[in-house]
Amino acid sequence: MGFIKNHKVICIIVLLIVIYGVFVVVRNSTVTRDYTNSLYKSDERIYKEELGEDDQKMYDLMLEGSLKHKVYFNIDMDEFNCFDFEDCADIVNYANDALMVDHPELMNYAGYSWQFSNGKFRLFLRPSYYLSLKDYYGVLRIESILKKIEKDTKKMSDKQKIIYVYDWMGSHNSYDYYFTYASKNQSIYNVFIKHNAVCAGFAKASQIIFQRIGIESYIVSGSSDDYHMWNIVKYDDKYYYYDSTVAVGYKKSSEHYYDGLRQETMNEYVSYHSEWYPEIEKTNMFAE
């Protein structure tokens, strides 16, 4: 006991290191390709059905890097059959878009950048934050939120569930107009915990909630007036665009608040990969 009293700071540091080590071991022992954490089970549909062999290898590299909190990779261009910067950039872009759609639960992955010089290609992964402990604690806190949402929606119809998720996003979040392109804003951590994000975070969080409450949905990347991310939801055996960012951007009293549920207001949206998705209806989801 005397040693502990005299070396309190050292003991606390050692204890924290041990706790951190246990968290890492437990987390790594439960990580699989389709279930990187308990928040979302991925079918990796885009990876399996849409990507070529080189695209899949790049996707694998980026997924592994995100899970292990790696900062960068040196890319062997011959390994990916790309012979110049443009070839490699196309593969990275395609793999990134697929990873975003397949794995919205990756709280730490915010995108990428690259460096190309002297014939060498270096890929940098953009983390949403730098502490891996946030993965562990973030999952626990988000699990609690999801369980409440599951309870709240248990007896709802599909229509009521879709509107509930839309309203939940609008009432629990604000849009970060000041740091729009900050990496943290791409993460579901900011949506569920910080309640301040941008379209990518809202689309990923909506996807995770929809899976939990039994609504078929997809994440879409593309453009409206600028780069944008939103969702597709299945309702009454048809598919519609759903854009919770609109709910976040307006007060509920605004006549435009529900535009993100009105297909006619989103018919000008352009998906970057329309071949990945079912055909979208052109009329509104719900009769008004």
N, C-alpha and C positions, 0 to 999 in steps of 0.2 A: 504493500500500500504506500510505503514511503517513496518508492521509486515513481509510482504514478503521480503522487502529489508534486514531486519535484520535477517531473517531466511531463506535465499535463499537455502541453502543446504538441510534443512529439507523439504522445499516445493518441491524441485526437487525429493527427495526420495519419498515423499507421492504421487506425480504425477506419478512416475514410478510404484509404487505399484498399484495405481488405474488402470493405463493402462494395466499392467500385468493381473490384475483381470478381466478386460473386455475381454482380449484375451482368457483367460482360459474359461470364461463363454461361449463366442462365439464358441470357438473350441469344447468344450464338448457338446454344444447344437446341433452340426452338425455331430457328430460322430455316425456312424451306423456300424453294423457288416460288411456289404459289401462295405461301402464307408467311410473308416476311414479318408480320406481327399479327396480333389478334383482332385488329380492327377491320380487316378486309381479306376476303379470299379471292385471289385472282385466278381467272381461267386462262390468262395469258393468250387470249384469243388472237390478238394482232401478231404477237410473236410467232404463234403456230401457223396461222393461216395466211399472213400477208408478207412476212419478211423472207428475203432470200438468205442464203447461207452466210454471206459476209455481213449483212445487216444483223443477223442473229448473233454473230460473234461480237459485234460492237455493242449490241444491247446487253449481252452477257457481261461484257467488261464494265459497262456503265452501272448495271445493277449491282454487281459485286463491289464496285468502287463506292457506291452509295452506302451499302450495308456496312462496309468496313471503314467508312469515313476517310477514304483516300482523297487526296487533293488533285493529283494529276497522273497521267500515263504517257509514256513515250510510245507512239504508235509505229509499228513496223508496217509500212505501207504495202509491202509485198504480201504480208500475211492477209491483208484485207483486199487484195487485188485492186488497189487504187494506185494510179501511177502519177498523179499530180494532186495539188491541193484541192481542186474542185471535185475530183472523184471522192476523196476522203471526206470532204465537207458534206457531200450529198449523203453518204452512208451515215455519218454522225447525225445529221438532221433527221433522217428517216428513223433511225434507232431511237433518238430522243423522243420524237413524237409518239412512237409506239410505247415507250417506257412510261410516258406520262399517262397514256390511256389505260395501260394494263395495270399500273401500280400507283394509284392515287394515295395509298397509305404510306408511301415513302416520305416521311416528314422532313428528312434532311436533304432531299434532292430538289434543287431549284433550277437546274439547267446546266449549261456548259459554256465554255469558251475555248479558244485554241490559239496556238502559236505555231507558225510555220516559217522556218528559216533554214537555209543551207540544206534544203531537201529533207529536213526532219520535221515531223508532225508531233506536237505535244498537245494532248487533250486535258483540259482542266475541268474538273467537276465543281459546280457552284453549290456549296452547302447553304442551307437555310440558317444554320448555326453551327458552332464548332464544338459543342459539348455533347458527347454521345449519351450522357446521362439524361438529357432531355428526351431522347427516344424512349427510355424506360418510363420516366415519370409522365411524359406526354401520353403514352399509351394508357397508363392507369387512369389518368384524369379524363381522357376522351372516352374510355370504356364506360365510366360512370355516367357521362352525358348521354352516350348512345343508349344505355339501358333505360334512362328516363324517357328518351324519345320513343323507344320500343314500347314502353308501358303506356305512354300517352296515345299512341296510334294503334294500339292492339285491336280495338273494335271499330276502327275507321274503315270506310270504303276506300278504294284506290283513289278516287277523286279527292276525298278529304285528306288522304295521306300526302298527295302531291302538293296540295295547297298548304298543308301544314309545314312541309319542308321549306317551301317558298317563304312563308311567313316567318318561320324560325330564322332563316338566313337574314331576312330583312330586319327583324326585331333584335337580333343578337349581335349584329355586325355593323361596322362602318367601312367605307371605302378609303383606302390610304391614298389621297391625292398628292400628298407631299413626298412620299418615298415610293412611288408607284412601281418602280423597277427594282426595288430592294429584294434580295433573295428571300428574306423571311416572309414576304407577302405571297410567295408561291406555295407555301406550306399549309397543310391542314392544321398544324399546330397554332398558327396565328388565327385561324378561323374559330377553332373550338376554345382556345385558351386566352388569346389576346383580343379576339373579336375585332380585328382590324386587318384587312388583307385586300387582294385584288381578284380579278376574275378567275385566275388559275386556282387559287385557294378555294374560292366558293364552289367552283365546278367539281373539284376533287372531293371536298367535304360533302357536297350533295350526293355524289356517287356513292360514297361510303354509307351515308344515311339510307339511301334508297335500297341498297343491298340488304341492310339490316331490317328494313320494314317490308320487304317483299315486292318492291317495284323494279321492273326491268329497266335498266338505264345504261347510258354510255357517255363517256367524255368526248367532247369534240374540240379540236383546235382549228382555228381559221381566222376569219376577219369579219368585222361589221364595218365600223369606220376605221378601225385600226386592228392590230393583232388582238385576238380575243379567244377565250375559252368558255364553253357553255356545255349543256347536256342534251341528250335525247332521252325522252321517257316514253315508255309504252303505256298507252291507255286505251281500253276497249279494243284491243287487238290492232291498234294503229300506232304509228310513231310520230312524235312531235318534238320540236325544239322546246327547251326549258332553260331559261336564263335567270338564275337567282341574283346575278350581279345587278340586274334592274331593280330588284326589290331592295337591295342595299343602297342603291343610289337615290331612291325617292322616299318621301314620307308616305305612310299608308293612306293618308288623306288625299294624295295626289291622284289625278285621273290617269296618270301614267304608271302608277305603282304596279299594276298587274300586267303590264305590257310583256313581261318576261314569261307569261303563261299564254299569251295571245300569239298564235302562230303567224297570223297575218302581219304582225309588227316585226317578225324575224325572218320573213321570206327573202330578204335581201342578204342575209348572212351567207357567207361562202365558206364551206368546209374545205380544209386543205387535203382531206383524204376521204372524199365522199364514197369511194369504193369500199371503205371499211364498214359502212353502216347500211341499215335497211332504208328503204325509200321513205321520205318524209312527207307527211300530209301538208297541204297548202292552206287548209282552213283551220280555224281555231280548235283547240283541244276540247273545250267545254262550250256547249251552246249557250249563248248569252241572250 
